[in-house]
Amino acid sequence: MGELKPEIVAVAQDIELDRADWWRVGLTRTVLAGLWMTTEQATRVSIRGDVCEILGISVADGDVDSAVLQLINDGLVFESPTGELTMGEQARDLFDRDLEAVLEVEEQAFQDFSIILGHAGLGLDERETWGVHQFLGA
């Protein structure tokens, strides 16, 4: 049986992710997360910083601006004449539903993990072991 080189797999993954428009979708969701989490007036400039902080990477200003513009065009975010950005009610509902779905997936993953850990017979506490490797906070 043949084996694919990792470089070929990586290229195929990149092509499929690009086809799924994952960067644009992920970035617009991250902008919404930044608006949802902020306790201060949000502007395009402040959201750029928030997005970079949330993702832990540098993101081009133009990419963030495009995501903000897409959200404005979709009626999910509103920009005042002074440049203040706010989430519309529809965006809050969408974000809350997405967050709830993520937490449900995380809980199901924990349940599956607990079963596997139990079968391993190592006597480890499921919550403590899960918490060591947990990516999302509950």
C-alpha positions in Angstrom: 0.0 0.0 0.0 1.4 3.4 -0.9 2.0 6.4 1.3 1.4 10.0 0.6 4.2 12.5 1.4 3.3 15.0 4.2 3.8 17.8 1.7 1.2 16.4 -0.6 -1.3 16.0 2.2 -0.6 19.6 3.4 -1.3 21.0 -0.1 -4.5 19.0 -0.4 -5.6 20.2 3.0 -4.8 23.8 2.1 -6.8 23.5 -1.1 -9.8 22.1 0.6 -9.7 24.6 3.4 -9.4 27.4 0.9 -12.4 26.0 -1.0 -14.4 26.0 2.2 -13.4 29.6 2.7 -12.3 28.8 6.2 -10.1 31.9 6.7 -12.8 34.4 5.9 -15.4 32.6 7.9 -13.0 32.1 10.9 -11.9 35.7 10.8 -15.4 37.1 10.7 -16.3 34.8 13.7 -13.2 36.1 15.5 -14.2 39.7 14.8 -17.6 38.9 16.3 -15.9 37.3 19.3 -13.8 40.4 19.8 -17.0 42.6 19.7 -18.8 40.2 22.1 -15.9 40.2 24.6 -15.1 43.9 24.6 -16.2 46.1 27.4 -15.0 49.3 25.8 -16.0 51.1 22.6 -14.9 49.0 19.7 -13.5 50.5 16.5 -11.8 49.0 13.4 -8.4 49.8 15.0 -9.2 48.2 18.4 -10.8 45.2 16.7 -7.6 44.6 14.7 -5.7 44.3 18.0 -8.4 42.1 19.6 -8.3 39.7 16.6 -4.6 39.4 16.8 -4.7 38.8 20.5 -7.5 36.2 20.2 -5.8 34.3 17.5 -2.3 34.7 18.8 -1.0 35.6 15.4 -0.5 38.7 13.3 -3.4 39.3 10.9 -3.2 41.8 8.1 -5.2 45.0 8.7 -6.9 44.5 5.3 -8.1 41.0 6.2 -9.7 42.3 9.4 -11.2 45.3 7.6 -12.6 43.0 5.0 -14.2 40.8 7.7 -15.6 43.9 9.5 -17.0 45.2 6.1 -18.5 41.8 5.4 -20.3 41.8 8.8 -21.5 45.3 8.2 -22.8 44.3 4.8 -24.5 41.3 6.3 -26.3 43.5 8.8 -24.6 41.7 11.8 -22.4 44.7 12.8 -23.2 48.4 12.7 -20.7 51.2 12.4 -21.7 54.6 13.8 -20.6 57.9 12.1 -17.9 58.2 14.8 -16.5 54.7 13.8 -17.9 52.8 16.8 -18.7 49.2 16.0 -21.6 47.3 17.7 -23.0 43.9 17.3 -26.6 43.7 16.2 -29.0 41.4 18.0 -28.9 38.9 15.2 -25.1 38.7 15.5 -25.4 38.3 19.3 -27.9 35.4 18.8 -25.6 33.8 16.2 -22.6 34.1 18.4 -24.4 32.8 21.4 -25.7 29.8 19.4 -22.2 29.1 18.0 -20.7 29.3 21.5 -23.4 26.9 22.9 -22.7 24.5 20.0 -19.0 24.6 20.8 -19.6 23.9 24.4 -21.9 21.0 23.5 -19.2 19.5 21.2 -16.6 20.0 24.0 -18.9 18.2 26.5 -19.4 15.3 24.1 -15.7 15.1 23.5 -15.1 15.0 27.3 -17.7 12.2 27.6 -16.0 10.2 24.9 -12.6 10.9 26.5 -13.9 9.7 29.8 -15.0 6.4 28.4 -11.6 5.8 26.7 -9.8 6.8 29.9 -12.0 4.5 31.9 -11.2 1.6 29.6 -7.5 2.3 29.9 -7.8 1.5 33.6 -5.2 4.0 34.6 -7.2 5.3 37.6 -6.8 8.9 36.5 -9.4 11.6 37.3 -11.2 12.4 34.1 -11.8 16.1 34.8 -8.3 16.7 36.0 -6.7 14.8 33.1 -9.0 16.5 30.6 -8.2 19.9 32.1 -4.5 19.5 31.5 -5.1 19.2 27.8 -8.2 21.3 27.4 -8.3 23.9 24.6 -11.6 25.6 25.4 -12.8 26.9 28.7 -16.2 25.9 30.0 
